[in-house]
Amino acid sequence: MWIHGEETTGMLEIDPDAFAAAHAAGGYVIDVREDYEYVAGHVPGARLTPLAHLVSVVTQLPSTEPVYVICASGNRSKAAAGMLRRVGLDAYSVAGGTAAWAQAGRPVVLGARER
């Protein structure tokens, strides 16, 4: 298990196993992919928040608990977590994204649009 911090950006990335534990404990998860990607398969309970719309919902995100940000492979979630950290939220990008989650044999929900 690891959480990796990058000194230059203050951005943190969480490994898939640590994320799985946080998720099982009820962690708050947002998925920053587009609608069509989300309905093709997402982490159970992840709230769809496309990256382009993140700024408009930032005040609705919890400020008293970590926010776990996931995308397809970890690139968009890194950008989103960095933005959320700059506005004072405790945000973590999930390393490897939904692809790593699914490859580990963890459950994926198809079609549902949780918000």
Backbone torsions as a table, in degrees:
resi	resn	phi	psi	omega
1	MET	NA	136.6	176.2
2	TRP	-151.9	152.1	169.1
3	ILE	-125.3	124.3	-173.9
4	HIS	-109.2	124.3	176.8
5	GLY	-105.4	136.6	175.9
6	GLU	-101.4	116.8	-174.3
7	GLU	-57.5	-36.5	-173.8
8	THR	-73.2	-26.6	-175.4
9	THR	-115.4	-15.0	-175.5
10	GLY	72.8	10.0	-177.3
11	MET	-86.4	139.9	178.9
12	LEU	-118.2	143.9	178.2
13	GLU	-121.2	138.4	-179.8
14	ILE	-112.4	138.0	-178.8
15	ASP	-73.8	158.7	-174.9
16	PRO	-58.2	-36.3	-179.8
17	ASP	-69.6	-41.7	177.4
18	ALA	-65.7	-38.1	176.7
19	PHE	-64.4	-41.3	179.3
20	ALA	-59.3	-39.3	178.1
21	ALA	-66.9	-43.1	178.3
22	ALA	-64.5	-40.1	179.0
23	HIS	-63.1	-45.2	179.7
24	ALA	-62.5	-27.7	179.3
25	ALA	-86.2	4.1	177.3
26	GLY	95.0	20.6	-180.0
27	GLY	-56.7	149.3	-179.6
28	TYR	-83.3	119.2	-174.3
29	VAL	-121.2	130.3	171.3
30	ILE	-117.5	143.5	179.0
31	ASP	-111.1	116.9	-173.5
32	VAL	-96.4	17.3	176.2
33	ARG	-80.0	176.2	177.3
34	GLU	-79.2	161.9	-178.8
35	ASP	-50.0	-50.0	-175.0
36	TYR	-63.2	-31.5	177.6
37	GLU	-73.2	-42.0	-178.9
38	TYR	-61.0	-46.8	-178.3
39	VAL	-69.4	-19.5	177.7
40	ALA	-76.9	-12.8	176.8
41	GLY	152.9	123.0	179.9
42	HIS	-143.3	164.3	177.1
43	VAL	-65.2	133.5	178.4
44	PRO	-54.7	132.7	178.5
45	GLY	84.0	-8.3	179.0
46	ALA	-67.3	134.9	-179.8
47	ARG	-93.0	125.6	179.6
48	LEU	-69.4	120.8	177.7
49	THR	-144.1	81.9	-177.9
50	PRO	-51.3	141.3	-176.6
51	LEU	-49.9	-40.0	-179.0
52	ALA	-64.6	-19.1	-178.0
53	HIS	-106.9	1.2	-173.8
54	LEU	-58.5	-42.8	-178.5
55	VAL	-59.3	-35.4	-176.6
56	SER	-75.1	-13.6	-179.2
57	VAL	-117.2	3.6	-174.4
58	VAL	-57.1	-33.9	-179.8
59	THR	-73.0	-13.7	178.5
60	GLN	-90.2	-7.6	-179.3
61	LEU	-82.8	150.5	-177.4
62	PRO	-67.7	137.0	178.2
63	SER	-103.6	-3.4	-176.6
64	THR	-110.8	5.8	178.2
65	GLU	-147.9	159.6	178.7
66	PRO	-63.5	149.9	174.0
67	VAL	-115.5	121.9	179.7
68	TYR	-97.7	124.8	-174.2
69	VAL	-110.6	127.7	-177.9
70	ILE	-130.6	151.1	174.8
71	CYS	-140.7	-149.1	-179.2
72	ALA	-77.0	-47.4	-173.7
73	SER	-131.9	-7.7	178.6
74	GLY	115.0	-8.6	-178.4
75	ASN	-76.0	-53.9	179.4
76	ARG	-64.5	-36.2	-179.4
77	SER	-66.6	-32.2	175.7
78	LYS	-63.0	-45.3	178.8
79	ALA	-62.2	-44.1	-179.0
80	ALA	-65.9	-44.0	179.2
81	ALA	-62.6	-38.8	177.2
82	GLY	-61.5	-43.8	178.3
83	MET	-63.0	-44.6	-179.1
84	LEU	-64.7	-37.1	177.2
85	ARG	-65.3	-37.9	180.0
86	ARG	-64.9	-23.4	177.3
87	VAL	-99.3	11.7	171.6
88	GLY	96.5	7.2	179.2
89	LEU	-90.5	152.6	178.6
90	ASP	-89.1	84.1	-172.3
91	ALA	-110.8	144.5	-179.6
92	TYR	-132.1	131.8	174.4
93	SER	-85.5	133.7	179.2
94	VAL	-83.1	114.5	-179.4
95	ALA	-61.2	130.9	178.0
96	GLY	83.0	-11.8	175.5
97	GLY	59.3	-156.4	-178.3
98	THR	-63.8	-29.7	178.4
99	ALA	-61.9	-45.7	179.2
100	ALA	-66.1	-39.4	178.1
101	TRP	-58.3	-50.8	-178.0
102	ALA	-67.6	-40.6	-179.8
103	GLN	-63.1	-25.4	178.0
104	ALA	-81.1	-0.1	178.2
105	GLY	83.2	15.5	179.4
106	ARG	-81.5	157.0	-174.8
107	PRO	-67.2	145.3	177.2
108	VAL	-129.3	134.0	178.9
109	VAL	-95.8	133.5	178.0
110	LEU	-104.4	137.2	169.1
111	GLY	83.0	-39.1	-174.8
112	ALA	-65.6	142.3	177.4
113	ARG	-111.1	86.6	177.3
114	GLU	-82.1	137.5	178.4
115	ARG	-131.2	NA	NA
